Amino acid sequence: MALINSNMIRNPGSKGHRPPPRYVPGRKISLRERAIIFLPYMWMILFFLIPFLIIFKISFSVTEIAIPPYSPIVTFEEGAMQIILHLENYTNIFIDPDGTYMRSYLKSIQVAAFSTLLCLIIGYLIAWALATSKSTTRNILFILIIMPSWTSFVVRIYAWMTILKRDGIINDILISLGIIDHPLHMLQTDFAVYVGIVYCYLPYMVLPLFSSLMKVDYSLIEAAQDLGCRPVKTFFHALVPQTKSGIIAGSMLVFIPAIGEYVIPELLGGKDSILIGRILWQEFFNNRDWPLASSVAITMLTVMAIPIIWFFKNQRKQGEL
């Protein structure tokens, strides 16, 4: 009896399928492969590194009535190159008599942290419902979560302005039900800012949490319940540790853009919601103080880099376990 190798079996009418080429150590990489590998680096250099270096350079200059409205930091006089770095832009941030910049930084961190916490609580419940529902129900829920993102960001914020205003739908319903006698003042408050941030950034929390919940070993939860653990203890000791990566990733995706948010505080927030995004806008476009605005932006990027570094360190530790 002849032995037939499984590699000799082909589907009728199909051409021979070759497996994708594997990477062999020492093999020369072709020019086409180098170009494909270089494209992401080129994107990062053009749209992230170069703009960052330009902003970083402007932060060490001073304001001038010119185009562009700042002084050069490199000059040539009598054949010699001089580099002049002005550090007062950074000192003005921390030694501000009014404390405007430090208050805006602390306010931005507070709003971003509390909004992230709200997104985590609400997003965990939604992600759990997605992970434990049937496929048809899950698809419907996914559409309901992602569908608002198909419309413009600004249009959605304007929609919330009409909902939260004094003669909006919420006040109309509460007054018609007899719950309140006078309309509530919800627009131009911190409450409206939290509503806008949670509404806009909630999908970025739900998707990483859902991905982590789909990988959960539910036998550990059943074992904890069999051993007599209460539901709260089971949740924090058996479920949360298994979804730690999703919690961290979702929190980063919400916290980092929320800390520099401009549109939501500008449209939904009041005069007291002076976040760092509004300060940047005022310095760049109203005061035309590009050096000070650049130093504010660099300081904000430094603050946002802290959770990013912590995230990568945590991922590296998990990879070593």
SVG drawing of the C-alpha trace seen along z (x, -y; Angstrom):
<svg xmlns="http://www.w3.org/2000/svg" viewBox="-46 -94 79 96">
<polyline fill="none" stroke="black" stroke-width="0.4" points="0.0,0.0 1.4,-3.4 1.7,-6.0 0.3,-9.4 1.9,-12.4 -0.5,-15.0 1.4,-17.7 0.6,-16.1 -3.2,-16.5 -4.6,-19.6 -8.1,-20.8 -9.4,-20.0 -8.9,-22.9 -6.8,-24.9 -3.2,-26.0 -0.4,-24.9 -0.3,-27.0 3.1,-27.9 3.5,-28.9 4.6,-32.4 8.4,-32.8 9.9,-32.7 12.5,-35.0 15.9,-33.3 18.7,-34.9 21.4,-36.2 19.2,-36.5 19.5,-39.8 16.4,-42.0 15.3,-43.3 14.9,-47.0 11.1,-46.5 11.0,-45.0 13.2,-47.8 10.8,-50.4 7.8,-48.7 9.5,-48.6 10.6,-52.2 7.1,-53.6 5.9,-53.6 9.1,-55.2 8.7,-57.8 5.2,-58.5 6.3,-58.9 9.2,-61.2 7.1,-63.5 4.0,-63.8 5.3,-63.4 9.0,-63.9 9.5,-66.9 6.4,-68.9 7.6,-68.1 11.1,-69.4 9.6,-72.5 7.5,-73.2 10.4,-72.3 12.6,-74.9 9.9,-77.6 9.6,-77.1 13.1,-78.5 12.5,-81.7 10.8,-85.0 7.8,-86.8 8.5,-89.3 6.4,-91.4 7.3,-89.4 6.3,-86.5 6.5,-84.0 6.0,-85.9 9.1,-84.6 12.8,-85.2 15.3,-82.8 17.4,-80.8 20.3,-80.4 22.0,-83.5 25.1,-84.3 27.1,-87.4 30.5,-88.2 30.9,-84.8 30.2,-83.1 27.1,-81.0 25.3,-81.9 22.6,-79.8 20.4,-81.7 18.0,-79.7 15.4,-81.6 14.2,-79.6 11.8,-82.2 8.9,-80.6 9.2,-77.5 9.9,-79.4 6.7,-81.5 4.6,-78.4 5.8,-77.3 6.4,-80.8 3.2,-82.4 1.8,-85.0 -1.8,-84.1 -1.1,-80.4 -3.2,-80.1 -1.1,-77.5 -0.7,-75.3 -4.4,-75.5 -5.2,-74.6 -2.8,-71.6 -4.3,-70.3 -7.8,-70.9 -7.1,-69.0 -5.6,-66.1 -8.6,-66.1 -11.1,-66.2 -9.2,-63.5 -8.8,-61.2 -12.4,-61.4 -13.7,-61.0 -11.4,-57.9 -12.9,-56.5 -16.4,-57.0 -15.6,-55.5 -14.0,-52.5 -17.1,-51.8 -19.6,-52.2 -17.3,-50.6 -16.7,-47.5 -20.5,-46.9 -20.9,-47.3 -17.9,-45.1 -19.2,-42.4 -22.6,-42.5 -20.9,-42.2 -18.7,-39.3 -21.5,-37.3 -24.2,-37.9 -25.1,-35.9 -23.5,-36.7 -26.5,-38.4 -27.1,-40.5 -23.4,-41.3 -23.4,-42.6 -26.3,-44.9 -24.6,-46.2 -21.4,-46.8 -23.3,-48.8 -24.9,-50.9 -21.5,-51.7 -19.7,-52.5 -22.4,-54.2 -22.1,-57.6 -18.5,-57.7 -19.7,-57.8 -20.8,-61.4 -18.6,-64.4 -17.1,-65.0 -18.2,-68.6 -21.8,-67.7 -22.1,-65.3 -21.0,-68.0 -23.5,-70.5 -26.2,-67.8 -25.4,-67.6 -25.6,-71.4 -29.3,-71.2 -29.9,-68.3 -28.4,-69.9 -29.6,-73.5 -32.4,-75.0 -35.1,-74.3 -33.6,-71.0 -35.2,-67.6 -33.9,-66.6 -35.4,-69.6 -38.6,-69.3 -39.0,-65.6 -38.2,-66.4 -40.6,-69.3 -43.4,-67.4 -43.0,-64.5 -43.2,-67.0 -39.8,-66.1 -38.5,-69.7 -40.3,-73.0 -37.5,-75.0 -35.1,-74.0 -31.7,-72.7 -28.6,-74.6 -26.5,-71.8 -24.9,-73.5 -21.6,-75.5 -20.7,-73.4 -18.2,-70.7 -21.1,-68.2 -21.6,-68.9 -17.8,-68.5 -17.8,-65.1 -20.9,-64.0 -19.2,-65.1 -15.9,-63.4 -17.5,-60.1 -19.9,-60.0 -17.1,-60.7 -14.4,-58.5 -16.4,-55.6 -15.9,-53.3 -12.1,-53.6 -12.6,-52.0 -15.1,-49.4 -13.1,-47.8 -9.9,-46.9 -12.0,-45.7 -14.1,-43.5 -10.9,-42.0 -9.6,-41.2 -12.9,-39.7 -13.0,-37.4 -9.8,-35.8 -10.9,-35.4 -10.6,-31.9 -14.1,-31.6 -13.1,-28.4 -11.2,-30.6 -14.4,-32.6 -16.3,-29.4 -13.6,-28.1 -13.7,-31.3 -17.5,-31.0 -17.3,-27.3 -14.8,-28.3 -17.4,-30.7 -16.0,-34.0 -18.5,-36.8 -19.4,-38.4 -17.4,-41.6 -14.3,-39.6 -14.6,-37.3 -14.8,-40.3 -11.7,-42.0 -9.6,-38.9 -10.6,-36.6 -11.9,-38.8 -10.1,-42.2 -6.5,-40.7 -7.3,-38.8 -8.5,-42.0 -5.6,-44.2 -4.1,-44.8 -7.5,-45.9 -8.1,-48.3 -4.7,-49.9 -5.0,-50.2 -8.5,-51.6 -7.5,-54.1 -4.7,-55.3 -6.8,-55.7 -9.2,-57.9 -6.9,-59.8 -4.3,-60.9 -6.7,-62.7 -9.0,-63.9 -6.2,-65.8 -5.6,-68.0 -9.2,-68.3 -10.3,-71.7 -13.6,-71.3 -15.6,-69.8 -14.6,-72.3 -15.0,-75.2 -18.6,-74.2 -20.0,-72.5 -17.9,-74.0 -18.3,-77.3 -15.8,-80.1 -14.4,-78.1 -13.5,-75.1 -10.1,-76.5 -8.3,-73.4 -4.9,-73.3 -6.4,-72.9 -8.2,-76.3 -5.0,-77.9 -3.1,-76.7 -5.7,-78.1 -5.7,-81.5 -1.9,-81.8 -1.5,-80.7 -4.4,-82.5 -5.6,-85.3 -2.3,-86.4 -0.1,-85.2 2.5,-84.2 3.9,-81.2 6.9,-80.6 4.9,-80.5 2.2,-78.3 4.9,-75.9 6.4,-75.6 2.9,-74.9 2.5,-72.2 5.9,-70.6 5.1,-70.5 1.7,-68.9 3.4,-66.3 5.8,-65.5 2.9,-65.0 1.2,-62.7 4.4,-60.7 4.3,-59.5 1.3,-57.1 2.7,-55.9 6.1,-55.0 4.3,-53.3 2.1,-51.3 5.1,-50.0 7.0,-49.0 3.9,-47.1 3.6,-45.3 7.3,-44.4 6.8,-43.0 3.8,-40.9 5.9,-39.6 8.6,-38.4 6.2,-36.5"/>
</svg>
